[in-house]
Amino acid sequence: MAFIPAIRIDVYICIKIKALQETQPFVAKTFAGLEGILAQELQSLGATDVQETHRAVTFNGTKETMYKANYQARTAIRILKPIAEFPAANETELYREISKINWSQYLDLHKTFAIDASVSDSKMTHSKYVALKAKDAIVDQFSRKMGDRPNVDTDFPDLRINLFLHNDHCVMSFDSSSISLHKRGYRKETGEAPLNEVLAAGMILLSGWDKKSNFVDPMCGSGTLLIEAALIANGIPCGYYREFYGFKKWPDFDKDLWEKVKTDAFSEQDEFEYEIVGNEWSTEMVEKAIRNINNAKLHHDIQIVHGDIRNFIPPDGPGTVVVNPPYGERLQTKDIVGLYAKMGDSFKQNFPGYNAWVISSDIEALKRLGLHPTRKIELWNGPLLCKFEKFELYKGSKKSNYQELDQQ
Ligand SMILES: C[S@@+](CC[C@H](N)C(=O)[O-])C[C@H]1O[C@@H](n2cnc3c(N)ncnc32)[C@H](O)[C@@H]1O
């Protein structure tokens, strides 16, 4: 083995530590309404200069922070690493600016790439056209220099590039997640209107459930809220079941650091001593929920009851209900208003001591619960603008409040 003088080892260690500690800007994308929760999550993971923007949170951090954000931030959809920004009022400007970047730093002829573009308030209005022009600028640079070009792979590229064009100004980033972080890896089966995992986690965190009481979803479908609650309760990182992240294909991927991030994420695991229970009336959905729960190896933590919400008796309160009942166009439940009235009756009679949070885009149906919301939060479930409302279900004498409201 070659002799390495001690002084050179010191220099090597210093360079490595500096590289690990160097901070750079990142952007974490999320859903509208979850920016505040995501900002808190990122802060707790060591991010600095955390700023909320529309459907995103910007922050500074090291490579380690970026790995942690991908593995542990339950409300992040993807983590972007900006590499360039420039004015781009037209395709010539866009092409010229992208051509100025030396792409052989990041790609070679054997690597694949993909470009996602989004466009708002700009002269160029077609995101697909913007992505096409950006692709041309990259492949033309290779063709000029090497007579050949790297290929595009939209599914599993070695490098996924994100272009955000707003007010004729382009931010170009590398997508360290590559595949949306809502794809946790545990959910193999869904129903007609499954809740996005990131939205489900965000709703639970917004509800303020403190893991010191029971958690119930009385219309649990494929079990997304129950599984996300069990992950939170047991301190299991949201990325635990997932193998693929974009940064693993980057030339600077640090396997040791990644292993350390995964191990550290488990170091402060809480003991959860309460119940997580779901109820669902469709036999098919009960079977799907059970398969998803088994996939996540959470069968010791979650119970599923098969039946109508009207007959469902939850474990004794206190506890938190988070429920995503049918609404909107995807679920053609015939008597939506009747269903919400039934849910309201069940809450009043069977859930004393619980805080119930209901998400719905159907404002009229929400009124038919016959309960006063004590908080209202706006959230988007896909294209549907929803209200996420909190109802406090009292024990004992305060039950009379419900009767008064029923008669209004
Ligand atoms: C919007 S889906 C819930 C989706 C779920 N959050 C998920 O991620 O899969 C609503 C669920 O309520 C169930 N449901 C409808 N009416 C019900 C009732 N009266 N009692 C129990 N479940 C009911 C439906 O079968 C459906 O699975």
PDBQT file of the ligand as one rigid body, heavy atoms in Angstrom, charges set to zero:
ROOT
HETATM    1  C1  LIG A 501     -62.915   8.518  -0.952  1.00  0.00    +0.000 C 
HETATM    2  S1  LIG A 501     -62.928   6.863  -0.465  1.00  0.00    +0.000 S 
HETATM    3  C2  LIG A 501     -61.641   6.786   0.746  1.00  0.00    +0.000 C 
HETATM    4  C3  LIG A 501     -60.321   6.597   0.099  1.00  0.00    +0.000 C 
HETATM    5  C4  LIG A 501     -59.214   6.350   1.096  1.00  0.00    +0.000 C 
HETATM    6  N1  LIG A 501     -58.902   7.554   1.852  1.00  0.00    +0.000 N 
HETATM    7  C5  LIG A 501     -57.998   5.815   0.360  1.00  0.00    +0.000 C 
HETATM    8  O1  LIG A 501     -56.948   6.466   0.348  1.00  0.00    +0.000 OA
HETATM    9  O2  LIG A 501     -58.114   4.753  -0.255  1.00  0.00    +0.000 OA
HETATM   10  C6  LIG A 501     -64.351   6.743   0.519  1.00  0.00    +0.000 C 
HETATM   11  C7  LIG A 501     -64.593   5.347   1.057  1.00  0.00    +0.000 C 
HETATM   12  O3  LIG A 501     -65.766   5.380   1.878  1.00  0.00    +0.000 OA
HETATM   13  C8  LIG A 501     -66.408   4.123   1.768  1.00  0.00    +0.000 C 
HETATM   14  N2  LIG A 501     -67.799   4.283   2.239  1.00  0.00    +0.000 N 
HETATM   15  C9  LIG A 501     -68.824   4.916   1.617  1.00  0.00    +0.000 A 
HETATM   16  N3  LIG A 501     -69.942   4.890   2.360  1.00  0.00    +0.000 NA
HETATM   17  C10 LIG A 501     -69.623   4.226   3.501  1.00  0.00    +0.000 A 
HETATM   18  C11 LIG A 501     -70.355   3.879   4.675  1.00  0.00    +0.000 A 
HETATM   19  N4  LIG A 501     -71.645   4.193   4.812  1.00  0.00    +0.000 N 
HETATM   20  N5  LIG A 501     -69.712   3.213   5.669  1.00  0.00    +0.000 NA
HETATM   21  C12 LIG A 501     -68.393   2.887   5.526  1.00  0.00    +0.000 A 
HETATM   22  N6  LIG A 501     -67.653   3.168   4.430  1.00  0.00    +0.000 NA
HETATM   23  C13 LIG A 501     -68.258   3.833   3.430  1.00  0.00    +0.000 A 
HETATM   24  C14 LIG A 501     -66.263   3.803   0.288  1.00  0.00    +0.000 C 
HETATM   25  O4  LIG A 501     -66.418   2.406   0.057  1.00  0.00    +0.000 OA
HETATM   26  C15 LIG A 501     -64.860   4.310  -0.028  1.00  0.00    +0.000 C 
HETATM   27  O5  LIG A 501     -63.907   3.292   0.071  1.00  0.00    +0.000 OA
ENDROOT
TORSDOF 0
